[in-house]
Amino acid sequence: MDPTQQQAPRRRSGARWAAAAGGLGAVAVLSTVLLTDPLGAAPPEPVPRAPAASATAAPTPGPTAVAAQEPGESRPEAAAPVRLRVDDARLDVAVLPLAPSEQELATEMLVPPDTLDGYWLTPYGMPGEGSENTTYITGHSWEGRDAPFNRLSDPGLVGSEIELETENGTLEYRVDSVVTHDKNTLKDSDIWRIVPDRLVVVSCYTEDLWGKNVVLTASPVPSGQA
């Protein structure tokens, strides 16, 4: 078995979304993400055995699209992300595609699979040149064990470099902000604005795994400044 895809211990039910958290031998805390409409993004590519994300009604779309930051001529074309690295947080994880089901979109709640991997929300944006929306990656924080996404609950990560490997090459981002949101209001946050090639990483906030999410927002690093 690939060590990056370890299965989590059994979890306690009833937690609200934000990126999951689990426990080793004691309490397993589950985080969730509250979804919003794909905000005008193009329909996702078909995913085997997964309903189309556009099939279910969602909340009223948010603000008008925001112009993208100029990414630089040598930036790889937009493609699916496959690995996320944040050296300052000692985070290096595989990124797998995740298409929310009709039920998840209807309830505006999403719980990623119980692994240590990151999950890319496919109905939104792809990172790279020609991106049309924000790229969203989520992952679980865990209670009672060290796990990669636990280390994102650190405001000192502002200014840190992120490497996002895609099917077309590696992209560089810089962390603009590290903020927390209540899980039941995340869907109304401005993180869902259409900002092409912005990167948003969501997990549970380790100081309040049941009630809050931590959200890292990052912008592309222009060519020659990486």
Buried (B, 14 or more C-beta within 10 A) or exposed (E): EEEBEEEBBEBEEEBBBBBBBBBBEEBBBBBBBBBBBBBEBEEBEEEEEBBBBBEBEBBEBBEEBEEBBEBBEEBBEBBBBBBBBBEBBEBEBBBBBBBBBBEBBBBBBBBBBBBBBBBBBBBBBBBBBBBBBBBBBBBBBBBBBEBBBBBBBBEEBBEBBBBBBBEBBEBBBBBBBBBBBBBBEBBBBEBBBBBBBBBBBBBBBBEBBBBBBBBBBBBBBBEEEB
